[in-house]
């Protein structure tokens, strides 16, 4: 067995500590990029809910296909 924490566990602890230290003062932006699509959401940790979400799967953005920079710009708008 490996000694210490895995890289995943270290990142998980670091992110959770940073979120707790911030105290939910402002929403956070979460981005997920798969091979085909880009997903973005704004999360309010104090309320525990998603404020806004957008992805290349939305009807308005379907013409910009793929996980390209053009598609990312469209999702950001």
mmCIF file of the N, C-alpha and C atoms, coordinates in Angstrom:
data_MODEL
# 
_entry.id   MODEL 
# 
loop_
_atom_site.group_PDB 
_atom_site.id 
_atom_site.type_symbol 
_atom_site.label_atom_id 
_atom_site.label_alt_id 
_atom_site.label_comp_id 
_atom_site.label_asym_id 
_atom_site.label_entity_id 
_atom_site.label_seq_id 
_atom_site.pdbx_PDB_ins_code 
_atom_site.Cartn_x 
_atom_site.Cartn_y 
_atom_site.Cartn_z 
_atom_site.occupancy 
_atom_site.B_iso_or_equiv 
_atom_site.pdbx_formal_charge 
_atom_site.auth_seq_id 
_atom_site.auth_comp_id 
_atom_site.auth_asym_id 
_atom_site.auth_atom_id 
_atom_site.pdbx_PDB_model_num 
ATOM 1   N N  . UNK A 1 1  ? 0.836   -1.187 0.000   1.00 0.00 ? 1  UNK A N  1 
ATOM 2   C CA . UNK A 1 1  ? 0.000   0.000  0.000   1.00 0.00 ? 1  UNK A CA 1 
ATOM 3   C C  . UNK A 1 1  ? 0.875   1.243  0.000   1.00 0.00 ? 1  UNK A C  1 
ATOM 4   N N  . UNK A 1 2  ? 0.412   2.248  -0.678  1.00 0.00 ? 2  UNK A N  1 
ATOM 5   C CA . UNK A 1 2  ? 1.159   3.497  -0.750  1.00 0.00 ? 2  UNK A CA 1 
ATOM 6   C C  . UNK A 1 2  ? 1.051   4.249  0.570   1.00 0.00 ? 2  UNK A C  1 
ATOM 7   N N  . UNK A 1 3  ? 2.138   4.930  0.898   1.00 0.00 ? 3  UNK A N  1 
ATOM 8   C CA . UNK A 1 3  ? 2.154   5.712  2.132   1.00 0.00 ? 3  UNK A CA 1 
ATOM 9   C C  . UNK A 1 3  ? 1.580   7.091  1.861   1.00 0.00 ? 3  UNK A C  1 
ATOM 10  N N  . UNK A 1 4  ? 0.846   7.632  2.808   1.00 0.00 ? 4  UNK A N  1 
ATOM 11  C CA . UNK A 1 4  ? 0.316   8.977  2.644   1.00 0.00 ? 4  UNK A CA 1 
ATOM 12  C C  . UNK A 1 4  ? -0.960  9.002  1.829   1.00 0.00 ? 4  UNK A C  1 
ATOM 13  N N  . UNK A 1 5  ? -1.352  10.207 1.468   1.00 0.00 ? 5  UNK A N  1 
ATOM 14  C CA . UNK A 1 5  ? -2.596  10.401 0.733   1.00 0.00 ? 5  UNK A CA 1 
ATOM 15  C C  . UNK A 1 5  ? -2.357  10.359 -0.768  1.00 0.00 ? 5  UNK A C  1 
ATOM 16  N N  . UNK A 1 6  ? -3.348  9.911  -1.483  1.00 0.00 ? 6  UNK A N  1 
ATOM 17  C CA . UNK A 1 6  ? -3.254  9.937  -2.937  1.00 0.00 ? 6  UNK A CA 1 
ATOM 18  C C  . UNK A 1 6  ? -3.374  11.382 -3.420  1.00 0.00 ? 6  UNK A C  1 
ATOM 19  N N  . UNK A 1 7  ? -3.019  11.618 -4.654  1.00 0.00 ? 7  UNK A N  1 
ATOM 20  C CA . UNK A 1 7  ? -3.121  12.968 -5.209  1.00 0.00 ? 7  UNK A CA 1 
ATOM 21  C C  . UNK A 1 7  ? -4.558  13.459 -5.188  1.00 0.00 ? 7  UNK A C  1 
ATOM 22  N N  . UNK A 1 8  ? -5.498  12.559 -5.441  1.00 0.00 ? 8  UNK A N  1 
ATOM 23  C CA . UNK A 1 8  ? -6.912  12.923 -5.407  1.00 0.00 ? 8  UNK A CA 1 
ATOM 24  C C  . UNK A 1 8  ? -7.316  13.397 -4.017  1.00 0.00 ? 8  UNK A C  1 
ATOM 25  N N  . UNK A 1 9  ? -6.909  12.657 -2.998  1.00 0.00 ? 9  UNK A N  1 
ATOM 26  C CA . UNK A 1 9  ? -7.264  13.023 -1.624  1.00 0.00 ? 9  UNK A CA 1 
ATOM 27  C C  . UNK A 1 9  ? -6.627  14.343 -1.218  1.00 0.00 ? 9  UNK A C  1 
ATOM 28  N N  . UNK A 1 10 ? -5.384  14.575 -1.642  1.00 0.00 ? 10 UNK A N  1 
ATOM 29  C CA . UNK A 1 10 ? -4.718  15.836 -1.317  1.00 0.00 ? 10 UNK A CA 1 
ATOM 30  C C  . UNK A 1 10 ? -5.449  17.006 -1.962  1.00 0.00 ? 10 UNK A C  1 
ATOM 31  N N  . UNK A 1 11 ? -5.824  16.855 -3.229  1.00 0.00 ? 11 UNK A N  1 
ATOM 32  C CA . UNK A 1 11 ? -6.547  17.927 -3.918  1.00 0.00 ? 11 UNK A CA 1 
ATOM 33  C C  . UNK A 1 11 ? -7.909  18.139 -3.274  1.00 0.00 ? 11 UNK A C  1 
ATOM 34  N N  . UNK A 1 12 ? -8.577  17.059 -2.930  1.00 0.00 ? 12 UNK A N  1 
ATOM 35  C CA . UNK A 1 12 ? -9.899  17.148 -2.311  1.00 0.00 ? 12 UNK A CA 1 
ATOM 36  C C  . UNK A 1 12 ? -9.834  17.916 -0.995  1.00 0.00 ? 12 UNK A C  1 
ATOM 37  N N  . UNK A 1 13 ? -8.871  17.600 -0.156  1.00 0.00 ? 13 UNK A N  1 
ATOM 38  C CA . UNK A 1 13 ? -8.728  18.306 1.119   1.00 0.00 ? 13 UNK A CA 1 
ATOM 39  C C  . UNK A 1 13 ? -8.371  19.773 0.913   1.00 0.00 ? 13 UNK A C  1 
ATOM 40  N N  . UNK A 1 14 ? -7.490  20.043 -0.040  1.00 0.00 ? 14 UNK A N  1 
ATOM 41  C CA . UNK A 1 14 ? -7.076  21.420 -0.303  1.00 0.00 ? 14 UNK A CA 1 
ATOM 42  C C  . UNK A 1 14 ? -8.256  22.269 -0.762  1.00 0.00 ? 14 UNK A C  1 
ATOM 43  N N  . UNK A 1 15 ? -9.070  21.741 -1.665  1.00 0.00 ? 15 UNK A N  1 
ATOM 44  C CA . UNK A 1 15 ? -10.216 22.483 -2.187  1.00 0.00 ? 15 UNK A CA 1 
ATOM 45  C C  . UNK A 1 15 ? -11.261 22.687 -1.100  1.00 0.00 ? 15 UNK A C  1 
ATOM 46  N N  . UNK A 1 16 ? -11.560 21.663 -0.337  1.00 0.00 ? 16 UNK A N  1 
ATOM 47  C CA . UNK A 1 16 ? -12.567 21.794 0.717   1.00 0.00 ? 16 UNK A CA 1 
ATOM 48  C C  . UNK A 1 16 ? -12.134 22.784 1.793   1.00 0.00 ? 16 UNK A C  1 
ATOM 49  N N  . UNK A 1 17 ? -10.846 22.779 2.123   1.00 0.00 ? 17 UNK A N  1 
ATOM 50  C CA . UNK A 1 17 ? -10.335 23.730 3.109   1.00 0.00 ? 17 UNK A CA 1 
ATOM 51  C C  . UNK A 1 17 ? -10.460 25.153 2.590   1.00 0.00 ? 17 UNK A C  1 
ATOM 52  N N  . UNK A 1 18 ? -10.137 25.356 1.327   1.00 0.00 ? 18 UNK A N  1 
ATOM 53  C CA . UNK A 1 18 ? -10.238 26.692 0.738   1.00 0.00 ? 18 UNK A CA 1 
ATOM 54  C C  . UNK A 1 18 ? -11.691 27.161 0.701   1.00 0.00 ? 18 UNK A C  1 
ATOM 55  N N  . UNK A 1 19 ? -12.620 26.269 0.409   1.00 0.00 ? 19 UNK A N  1 
ATOM 56  C CA . UNK A 1 19 ? -14.036 26.636 0.375   1.00 0.00 ? 19 UNK A CA 1 
ATOM 57  C C  . UNK A 1 19 ? -14.540 27.007 1.769   1.00 0.00 ? 19 UNK A C  1 
ATOM 58  N N  . UNK A 1 20 ? -14.115 26.258 2.768   1.00 0.00 ? 20 UNK A N  1 
ATOM 59  C CA . UNK A 1 20 ? -14.521 26.571 4.135   1.00 0.00 ? 20 UNK A CA 1 
ATOM 60  C C  . UNK A 1 20 ? -13.922 27.893 4.602   1.00 0.00 ? 20 UNK A C  1 
ATOM 61  N N  . UNK A 1 21 ? -12.681 28.152 4.239   1.00 0.00 ? 21 UNK A N  1 
ATOM 62  C CA . UNK A 1 21 ? -12.008 29.381 4.665   1.00 0.00 ? 21 UNK A CA 1 
ATOM 63  C C  . UNK A 1 21 ? -12.672 30.607 4.055   1.00 0.00 ? 21 UNK A C  1 
ATOM 64  N N  . UNK A 1 22 ? -13.161 30.460 2.842   1.00 0.00 ? 22 UNK A N  1 
ATOM 65  C CA . UNK A 1 22 ? -13.819 31.578 2.165   1.00 0.00 ? 22 UNK A CA 1 
ATOM 66  C C  . UNK A 1 22 ? -15.171 31.870 2.788   1.00 0.00 ? 22 UNK A C  1 
ATOM 67  N N  . UNK A 1 23 ? -15.778 30.877 3.386   1.00 0.00 ? 23 UNK A N  1 
ATOM 68  C CA . UNK A 1 23 ? -17.021 31.068 4.124   1.00 0.00 ? 23 UNK A CA 1 
ATOM 69  C C  . UNK A 1 23 ? -18.236 31.357 3.264   1.00 0.00 ? 23 UNK A C  1 
ATOM 70  N N  . UNK A 1 24 ? -18.224 30.994 2.019   1.00 0.00 ? 24 UNK A N  1 
ATOM 71  C CA . UNK A 1 24 ? -19.387 31.217 1.165   1.00 0.00 ? 24 UNK A CA 1 
ATOM 72  C C  . UNK A 1 24 ? -19.649 32.675 0.874   1.00 0.00 ? 24 UNK A C  1 
ATOM 73  N N  . UNK A 1 25 ? -18.605 33.478 0.868   1.00 0.00 ? 25 UNK A N  1 
ATOM 74  C CA . UNK A 1 25 ? -18.763 34.912 0.635   1.00 0.00 ? 25 UNK A CA 1 
ATOM 75  C C  . UNK A 1 25 ? -19.190 35.225 -0.799  1.00 0.00 ? 25 UNK A C  1 
ATOM 76  N N  . UNK A 1 26 ? -18.744 34.433 -1.744  1.00 0.00 ? 26 UNK A N  1 
ATOM 77  C CA . UNK A 1 26 ? -19.113 34.686 -3.131  1.00 0.00 ? 26 UNK A CA 1 
ATOM 78  C C  . UNK A 1 26 ? -19.325 33.353 -3.839  1.00 0.00 ? 26 UNK A C  1 
ATOM 79  N N  . UNK A 1 27 ? -20.095 33.348 -4.888  1.00 0.00 ? 27 UNK A N  1 
ATOM 80  C CA . UNK A 1 27 ? -20.326 32.095 -5.620  1.00 0.00 ? 27 UNK A CA 1 
ATOM 81  C C  . UNK A 1 27 ? -19.059 31.641 -6.332  1.00 0.00 ? 27 UNK A C  1 
ATOM 82  N N  . UNK A 1 28 ? -18.987 30.358 -6.629  1.00 0.00 ? 28 UNK A N  1 
ATOM 83  C CA . UNK A 1 28 ? -17.831 29.834 -7.349  1.00 0.00 ? 28 UNK A CA 1 
ATOM 84  C C  . UNK A 1 28 ? -18.258 29.342 -8.717  1.00 0.00 ? 28 UNK A C  1 
ATOM 85  N N  . UNK A 1 29 ? -17.324 29.366 -9.633  1.00 0.00 ? 29 UNK A N  1 
ATOM 86  C CA . UNK A 1 29 ? -17.555 28.932 -11.001 1.00 0.00 ? 29 UNK A CA 1 
ATOM 87  C C  . UNK A 1 29 ? -16.951 27.553 -11.172 1.00 0.00 ? 29 UNK A C  1 
ATOM 88  N N  . UNK A 1 30 ? -17.759 26.611 -11.602 1.00 0.00 ? 30 UNK A N  1 
ATOM 89  C CA . UNK A 1 30 ? -17.305 25.252 -11.828 1.00 0.00 ? 30 UNK A CA 1 
ATOM 90  C C  . UNK A 1 30 ? -17.377 24.959 -13.320 1.00 0.00 ? 30 UNK A C  1 
ATOM 91  N N  . UNK A 1 31 ? -16.260 24.515 -13.893 1.00 0.00 ? 31 UNK A N  1 
ATOM 92  C CA . UNK A 1 31 ? -16.179 24.209 -15.319 1.00 0.00 ? 31 UNK A CA 1 
ATOM 93  C C  . UNK A 1 31 ? -15.840 22.738 -15.475 1.00 0.00 ? 31 UNK A C  1 
ATOM 94  N N  . UNK A 1 32 ? -16.552 22.052 -16.353 1.00 0.00 ? 32 UNK A N  1 
ATOM 95  C CA . UNK A 1 32 ? -16.226 20.672 -16.705 1.00 0.00 ? 32 UNK A CA 1 
ATOM 96  C C  . UNK A 1 32 ? -16.110 20.598 -18.212 1.00 0.00 ? 32 UNK A C  1 
ATOM 97  N N  . UNK A 1 33 ? -15.010 20.054 -18.683 1.00 0.00 ? 33 UNK A N  1 
ATOM 98  C CA . UNK A 1 33 ? -14.791 19.936 -20.124 1.00 0.00 ? 33 UNK A CA 1 
ATOM 99  C C  . UNK A 1 33 ? -14.599 18.469 -20.463 1.00 0.00 ? 33 UNK A C  1 
ATOM 100 N N  . UNK A 1 34 ? -15.540 17.928 -21.200 1.00 0.00 ? 34 UNK A N  1 
ATOM 101 C CA . UNK A 1 34 ? -15.405 16.558 -21.670 1.00 0.00 ? 34 UNK A CA 1 
ATOM 102 C C  . UNK A 1 34 ? -14.822 16.606 -23.079 1.00 0.00 ? 34 UNK A C  1 
ATOM 103 N N  . UNK A 1 35 ? -14.701 15.475 -23.699 1.00 0.00 ? 35 UNK A N  1 
ATOM 104 C CA . UNK A 1 35 ? -14.164 15.439 -25.051 1.00 0.00 ? 35 UNK A CA 1 
ATOM 105 C C  . UNK A 1 35 ? -15.086 16.071 -26.073 1.00 0.00 ? 35 UNK A C  1 
ATOM 106 N N  . UNK A 1 36 ? -16.380 16.112 -25.779 1.00 0.00 ? 36 UNK A N  1 
ATOM 107 C CA . UNK A 1 36 ? -17.355 16.632 -26.741 1.00 0.00 ? 36 UNK A CA 1 
ATOM 108 C C  . UNK A 1 36 ? -18.039 17.917 -26.321 1.00 0.00 ? 36 UNK A C  1 
ATOM 109 N N  . UNK A 1 37 ? -18.150 18.182 -25.025 1.00 0.00 ? 37 UNK A N  1 
ATOM 110 C CA . UNK A 1 37 ? -18.943 19.321 -24.574 1.00 0.00 ? 37 UNK A CA 1 
ATOM 111 C C  . UNK A 1 37 ? -18.254 20.057 -23.433 1.00 0.00 ? 37 UNK A C  1 
ATOM 112 N N  . UNK A 1 38 ? -18.720 21.277 -23.185 1.00 0.00 ? 38 UNK A N  1 
ATOM 113 C CA . UNK A 1 38 ? -18.240 22.106 -22.089 1.00 0.00 ? 38 UNK A CA 1 
ATOM 114 C C  . UNK A 1 38 ? -19.438 22.467 -21.221 1.00 0.00 ? 38 UNK A C  1 
ATOM 115 N N  . UNK A 1 39 ? -19.288 22.318 -19.914 1.00 0.00 ? 39 UNK A N  1 
ATOM 116 C CA . UNK A 1 39 ? -20.348 22.623 -18.966 1.00 0.00 ? 39 UNK A CA 1 
ATOM 117 C C  . UNK A 1 39 ? -19.819 23.660 -17.976 1.00 0.00 ? 39 UNK A C  1 
ATOM 118 N N  . UNK A 1 40 ? -20.626 24.656 -17.653 1.00 0.00 ? 40 UNK A N  1 
ATOM 119 C CA . UNK A 1 40 ? -20.245 25.674 -16.672 1.00 0.00 ? 40 UNK A CA 1 
ATOM 120 C C  . UNK A 1 40 ? -21.422 25.913 -15.744 1.00 0.00 ? 40 UNK A C  1 
ATOM 121 N N  . UNK A 1 41 ? -21.130 26.090 -14.462 1.00 0.00 ? 41 UNK A N  1 
ATOM 122 C CA . UNK A 1 41 ? -22.185 26.426 -13.520 1.00 0.00 ? 41 UNK A CA 1 
ATOM 123 C C  . UNK A 1 41 ? -21.636 27.324 -12.418 1.00 0.00 ? 41 UNK A C  1 
ATOM 124 N N  . UNK A 1 42 ? -22.491 28.215 -11.945 1.00 0.00 ? 42 UNK A N  1 
ATOM 125 C CA . UNK A 1 42 ? -22.168 29.102 -10.838 1.00 0.00 ? 42 UNK A CA 1 
ATOM 126 C C  . UNK A 1 42 ? -22.878 28.543 -9.610  1.00 0.00 ? 42 UNK A C  1 
ATOM 127 N N  . UNK A 1 43 ? -22.103 28.258 -8.547  1.00 0.00 ? 43 UNK A N  1 
ATOM 128 C CA . UNK A 1 43 ? -22.626 27.584 -7.372  1.00 0.00 ? 43 UNK A CA 1 
ATOM 129 C C  . UNK A 1 43 ? -22.526 28.505 -6.163  1.00 0.00 ? 43 UNK A C  1 
ATOM 130 N N  . UNK A 1 44 ? -23.629 28.647 -5.439  1.00 0.00 ? 44 UNK A N  1 
ATOM 131 C CA . UNK A 1 44 ? -23.655 29.410 -4.192  1.00 0.00 ? 44 UNK A CA 1 
ATOM 132 C C  . UNK A 1 44 ? -23.538 28.409 -3.048  1.00 0.00 ? 44 UNK A C  1 
ATOM 133 N N  . UNK A 1 45 ? -22.363 28.342 -2.427  1.00 0.00 ? 45 UNK A N  1 
ATOM 134 C CA . UNK A 1 45 ? -22.131 27.360 -1.370  1.00 0.00 ? 45 UNK A CA 1 
ATOM 135 C C  . UNK A 1 45 ? -22.899 27.680 -0.095  1.00 0.00 ? 45 UNK A C  1 
ATOM 136 N N  . UNK A 1 46 ? -23.152 28.952 0.165   1.00 0.00 ? 46 UNK A N  1 
ATOM 137 C CA . UNK A 1 46 ? -23.885 29.323 1.377   1.00 0.00 ? 46 UNK A CA 1 
ATOM 138 C C  . UNK A 1 46 ? -25.313 28.784 1.328   1.00 0.00 ? 46 UNK A C  1 
ATOM 139 N N  . UNK A 1 47 ? -25.948 28.898 0.167   1.00 0.00 ? 47 UNK A N  1 
ATOM 140 C CA . UNK A 1 47 ? -27.317 28.407 0.009   1.00 0.00 ? 47 UNK A CA 1 
ATOM 141 C C  . UNK A 1 47 ? -27.348 26.949 -0.424  1.00 0.00 ? 47 UNK A C  1 
ATOM 142 N N  . UNK A 1 48 ? -26.232 26.443 -0.944  1.00 0.00 ? 48 UNK A N  1 
ATOM 143 C CA . UNK A 1 48 ? -26.176 25.060 -1.389  1.00 0.00 ? 48 UNK A CA 1 
ATOM 144 C C  . UNK A 1 48 ? -26.952 24.814 -2.664  1.00 0.00 ? 48 UNK A C  1 
ATOM 145 N N  . UNK A 1 49 ? -26.923 25.778 -3.584  1.00 0.00 ? 49 UNK A N  1 
ATOM 146 C CA . UNK A 1 49 ? -27.673 25.604 -4.828  1.00 0.00 ? 49 UNK A CA 1 
ATOM 147 C C  . UNK A 1 49 ? -26.913 26.177 -6.010  1.00 0.00 ? 49 UNK A C  1 
ATOM 148 N N  . UNK A 1 50 ? -27.308 25.736 -7.192  1.00 0.00 ? 50 UNK A N  1 
ATOM 149 C CA . UNK A 1 50 ? -26.725 26.231 -8.429  1.00 0.00 ? 50 UNK A CA 1 
ATOM 150 C C  . UNK A 1 50 ? -27.479 27.478 -8.858  1.00 0.00 ? 50 UNK A C  1 
ATOM 151 N N  . UNK A 1 51 ? -26.754 28.568 -9.064  1.00 0.00 ? 51 UNK A N  1 
ATOM 152 C CA . UNK A 1 51 ? -27.356 29.843 -9.431  1.00 0.00 ? 51 UNK A CA 1 
ATOM 153 C C  . UNK A 1 51 ? -27.642 29.887 -10.925 1.00 0.00 ? 51 UNK A C  1 
ATOM 154 N N  . UNK A 1 52 ? -26.666 29.480 -11.730 1.00 0.00 ? 52 UNK A N  1 
ATOM 155 C CA . UNK A 1 52 ? -26.822 29.501 -13.184 1.00 0.00 ? 52 UNK A CA 1 
ATOM 156 C C  . UNK A 1 52 ? -26.002 28.371 -13.782 1.00 0.00 ? 52 UNK A C  1 
ATOM 157 N N  . UNK A 1 53 ? -26.447 27.886 -14.933 1.00 0.00 ? 53 UNK A N  1 
ATOM 158 C CA . UNK A 1 53 ? -25.724 26.820 -15.616 1.00 0.00 ? 53 UNK A CA 1 
ATOM 159 C C  . UNK A 1 53 ? -25.849 27.003 -17.116 1.00 0.00 ? 53 UNK A C  1 
ATOM 160 N N  . UNK A 1 54 ? -24.804 26.590 -17.828 1.00 0.00 ? 54 UNK A N  1 
ATOM 161 C CA . UNK A 1 54 ? -24.808 26.647 -19.289 1.00 0.00 ? 54 UNK A CA 1 
ATOM 162 C C  . UNK A 1 54 ? -23.910 25.535 -19.810 1.00 0.00 ? 54 UNK A C  1 
ATOM 163 N N  . UNK A 1 55 ? -24.215 25.058 -20.993 1.00 0.00 ? 55 UNK A N  1 
ATOM 164 C CA . UNK A 1 55 ? -23.376 24.044 -21.621 1.00 0.00 ? 55 UNK A CA 1 
ATOM 165 C C  . UNK A 1 55 ? -23.591 24.078 -23.123 1.00 0.00 ? 55 UNK A C  1 
ATOM 166 N N  . UNK A 1 56 ? -22.737 23.352 -23.828 1.00 0.00 ? 56 UNK A N  1 
ATOM 167 C CA . UNK A 1 56 ? -22.890 23.272 -25.274 1.00 0.00 ? 56 UNK A CA 1 
ATOM 168 C C  . UNK A 1 56 ? -24.046 22.363 -25.654 1.00 0.00 ? 56 UNK A C  1 
ATOM 169 N N  . UNK A 1 57 ? -24.710 21.760 -24.685 1.00 0.00 ? 57 UNK A N  1 
ATOM 170 C CA . UNK A 1 57 ? -25.896 20.949 -24.950 1.00 0.00 ? 57 UNK A CA 1 
ATOM 171 C C  . UNK A 1 57 ? -27.173 21.784 -24.990 1.00 0.00 ? 57 UNK A C  1 
ATOM 172 N N  . UNK A 1 58 ? -27.114 23.039 -24.531 1.00 0.00 ? 58 UNK A N  1 
ATOM 173 C CA . UNK A 1 58 ? -28.280 23.916 -24.556 1.00 0.00 ? 58 UNK A CA 1 
ATOM 174 C C  . UNK A 1 58 ? -28.733 24.148 -25.990 1.00 0.00 ? 58 UNK A C  1 
ATOM 175 N N  . UNK A 1 59 ? -30.035 24.349 -26.178 1.00 0.00 ? 59 UNK A N  1 
ATOM 176 C CA . UNK A 1 59 ? -30.584 24.525 -27.519 1.00 0.00 ? 59 UNK A CA 1 
ATOM 177 C C  . UNK A 1 59 ? -29.956 25.701 -28.256 1.00 0.00 ? 59 UNK A C  1 
ATOM 178 N N  . UNK A 1 60 ? -29.691 26.794 -27.522 1.00 0.00 ? 60 UNK A N  1 
ATOM 179 C CA . UNK A 1 60 ? -29.125 27.979 -28.157 1.00 0.00 ? 60 UNK A CA 1 
ATOM 180 C C  . UNK A 1 60 ? -27.692 27.765 -28.618 1.00 0.00 ? 60 UNK A C  1 
ATOM 181 N N  . UNK A 1 61 ? -26.979 26.856 -27.989 1.00 0.00 ? 61 UNK A N  1 
ATOM 182 C CA . UNK A 1 61 ? -25.554 26.679 -28.266 1.00 0.00 ? 61 UNK A CA 1 
ATOM 183 C C  . UNK A 1 61 ? -25.235 25.420 -29.055 1.00 0.00 ? 61 UNK A C  1 
ATOM 184 N N  . UNK A 1 62 ? -26.226 24.732 -29.524 1.00 0.00 ? 62 UNK A N  1 
ATOM 185 C CA . UNK A 1 62 ? -25.962 23.472 -30.221 1.00 0.00 ? 62 UNK A CA 1 
ATOM 186 C C  . UNK A 1 62 ? -25.243 23.650 -31.545 1.00 0.00 ? 62 UNK A C  1 
ATOM 187 N N  . UNK A 1 63 ? -25.335 24.840 -32.148 1.00 0.00 ? 63 UNK A N  1 
ATOM 188 C CA . UNK A 1 63 ? -24.647 25.026 -33.427 1.00 0.00 ? 63 UNK A CA 1 
ATOM 189 C C  . UNK A 1 63 ? -23.134 25.083 -33.253 1.00 0.00 ? 63 UNK A C  1 
ATOM 190 N N  . UNK A 1 64 ? -22.659 25.455 -32.055 1.00 0.00 ? 64 UNK A N  1 
ATOM 191 C CA . UNK A 1 64 ? -21.222 25.435 -31.784 1.00 0.00 ? 64 UNK A CA 1 
ATOM 192 C C  . UNK A 1 64 ? -20.902 24.096 -31.147 1.00 0.00 ? 64 UNK A C  1 
ATOM 193 N N  . UNK A 1 65 ? -20.501 23.148 -31.948 1.00 0.00 ? 65 UNK A N  1 
ATOM 194 C CA . UNK A 1 65 ? -20.288 21.793 -31.459 1.00 0.00 ? 65 UNK A CA 1 
ATOM 195 C C  . UNK A 1 65 ? -18.861 21.617 -30.976 1.00 0.00 ? 65 UNK A C  1 
ATOM 196 N N  . UNK A 1 66 ? -18.686 20.650 -30.125 1.00 0.00 ? 66 UNK A N  1 
ATOM 197 C CA . UNK A 1 66 ? -17.361 20.282 -29.658 1.00 0.00 ? 66 UNK A CA 1 
ATOM 198 C C  . UNK A 1 66 ? -16.912 21.078 -28.459 1.00 0.00 ? 66 UNK A C  1 
ATOM 199 N N  . UNK A 1 67 ? -15.761 20.694 -27.960 1.00 0.00 ? 67 UNK A N  1 
ATOM 200 C CA . UNK A 1 67 ? -15.176 21.350 -26.794 1.00 0.00 ? 67 UNK A CA 1 
ATOM 201 C C  . UNK A 1 67 ? -14.069 22.285 -27.257 1.00 0.00 ? 67 UNK A C  1 
ATOM 202 N N  . UNK A 1 68 ? -14.389 23.167 -28.178 1.00 0.00 ? 68 UNK A N  1 
ATOM 203 C CA . UNK A 1 68 ? -13.409 24.084 -28.740 1.00 0.00 ? 68 UNK A CA 1 
ATOM 204 C C  . UNK A 1 68 ? -13.440 25.420 -28.010 1.00 0.00 ? 68 UNK A C  1 
ATOM 205 N N  . UNK A 1 69 ? -12.498 26.290 -28.332 1.00 0.00 ? 69 UNK A N  1 
ATOM 206 C CA . UNK A 1 69 ? -12.477 27.607 -27.700 1.00 0.00 ? 69 UNK A CA 1 
ATOM 207 C C  . UNK A 1 69 ? -13.664 28.445 -28.152 1.00 0.00 ? 69 UNK A C  1 
ATOM 208 N N  . UNK A 1 70 ? -14.135 28.252 -29.378 1.00 0.00 ? 70 UNK A N  1 
ATOM 209 C CA . UNK A 1 70 ? -15.326 28.966 -29.841 1.00 0.00 ? 70 UNK A CA 1 
ATOM 210 C C  . UNK A 1 70 ? -16.555 28.549 -29.033 1.00 0.00 ? 70 UNK A C  1 
ATOM 211 N N  . UNK A 1 71 ? -16.675 27.261 -28.772 1.00 0.00 ? 71 UNK A N  1 
ATOM 212 C CA . UNK A 1 71 ? -17.794 26.766 -27.970 1.00 0.00 ? 71 UNK A CA 1 
ATOM 213 C C  . UNK A 1 71 ? -17.688 27.281 -26.538 1.00 0.00 ? 71 UNK A C  1 
ATOM 214 N N  . UNK A 1 72 ? -16.474 27.343 -26.000 1.00 0.00 ? 72 UNK A N  1 
ATOM 215 C CA . UNK A 1 72 ? -16.279 27.850 -24.639 1.00 0.00 ? 72 UNK A CA 1 
ATOM 216 C C  . UNK A 1 72 ? -16.661 29.322 -24.552 1.00 0.00 ? 72 UNK A C  1 
ATOM 217 N N  . UNK A 1 73 ? -16.338 30.085 -25.577 1.00 0.00 ? 73 UNK A N  1 
ATOM 218 C CA . UNK A 1 73 ? -16.713 31.502 -25.594 1.00 0.00 ? 73 UNK A CA 1 
ATOM 219 C C  . UNK A 1 73 ? -18.230 31.649 -25.629 1.00 0.00 ? 73 UNK A C  1 
ATOM 220 N N  . UNK A 1 74 ? -18.904 30.797 -26.375 1.00 0.00 ? 74 UNK A N  1 
ATOM 221 C CA . UNK A 1 74 ? -20.364 30.843 -26.444 1.00 0.00 ? 74 UNK A CA 1 
ATOM 222 C C  . UNK A 1 74 ? -20.991 30.496 -25.099 1.00 0.00 ? 74 UNK A C  1 
ATOM 223 N N  . UNK A 1 75 ? -20.447 29.510 -24.414 1.00 0.00 ? 75 UNK A N  1 
ATOM 224 C CA . UNK A 1 75 ? -20.964 29.123 -23.100 1.00 0.00 ? 75 UNK A CA 1 
ATOM 225 C C  . UNK A 1 75 ? -20.728 30.249 -22.103 1.00 0.00 ? 75 UNK A C  1 
ATOM 226 N N  . UNK A 1 76 ? -19.609 30.948 -22.218 1.00 0.00 ? 76 UNK A N  1 
ATOM 227 C CA . UNK A 1 76 ? -19.286 32.038 -21.310 1.00 0.00 ? 76 UNK A CA 1 
ATOM 228 C C  . UNK A 1 76 ? -20.185 33.244 -21.463 1.00 0.00 ? 76 UNK A C  1 
ATOM 229 N N  . UNK A 1 77 ? -20.767 33.424 -22.622 1.00 0.00 ? 77 UNK A N  1 
ATOM 230 C CA . UNK A 1 77 ? -21.668 34.560 -22.851 1.00 0.00 ? 77 UNK A CA 1 
ATOM 231 C C  . UNK A 1 77 ? -22.991 34.268 -22.213 1.00 0.00 ? 77 UNK A C  1 
# 
